[in-house]
Amino acid sequence: MRKPLLGFSLMLSASLGLSPIINGIMEYVLSYDGYHQKWLIFNFITRFHLQYLILFLIGIWIIGLYILCKEYFSKD
């Protein structure tokens, strides 16, 4: 019971960490009327140096998903 709970808590914490970043990106995108709309999200991410935080949180989310899937399929 501990490992599925660990996987779920990792996924939940990473999702909670990613949600304000995604919310900020979407607010920035929706409030922008400039010329370079194609590269807007990449400019926002690199200007605030969010790429490392996003990759870290996605990595935690994938580790949690791996733990959940491993425990689910090992109970056959």
N, C-alpha and C positions, 0 to 999 in steps of 0.2 A: 504493500500500500504506500510505502514511502516514496518509491521512485516515480510512480505516476503523479503523486502529489508534487514532487520536486519538478517534474517536467511541466505540469500545469502552472505552477507558481513562476517558473522561469518565463513561460510564454506570456503569462498575465503581466508580469513586471515589465517585460520588454514592450508589450503592447501599450501599457500605460506610459512608458517612456517615449514611445514613438508618436502617440496621439497628439501631444501639443506641438511637436515638430511638423507633423502633417497638417495640423490646423493652421499653424503659422504660415506654412508654404501656400496653402490654399487661399488664405486671406490676402497674402501678398500678390498672388496671381490674379485674384479677382479684382483687386483694387488698382491694378497697373494698366495704364493705357499707352505705353510707350511703343517705340519702334521695334525693339529686339524681343518680341514675345516668344520667339522660338527657343531662345537660350535663357529664358527668364528663370526657370526653376534651377538650372545649373548655376547661374550667377548668384541666386539667393543662397544656395547651399554652400558654394565656395566662398562667398563674401563673409558669411558667418561661421565658416569652418565646421559645418555640420556633417560633412561626409564621414568623418571618423566615428562620430557618435551614432550616426545612422547605421553604419556597417557593424559597429559593436552591438547595437540593440538587435539588428537583424540576425547576427550570429547567435546571440543569446536565445532568440526566438526559435532558430533552427535547432539549436541544441535541445531546447525543451521539447520541440516536436519530435526529435529523434528519440528522446527518452520515452515519450508517450507511445510512439509507434513500436519501439523495441519491446516495451512491457506488454503492449496489447497483443502483438504477434507471438510473444513467447508463452502465452497462456493457452496455447492450442491443446 
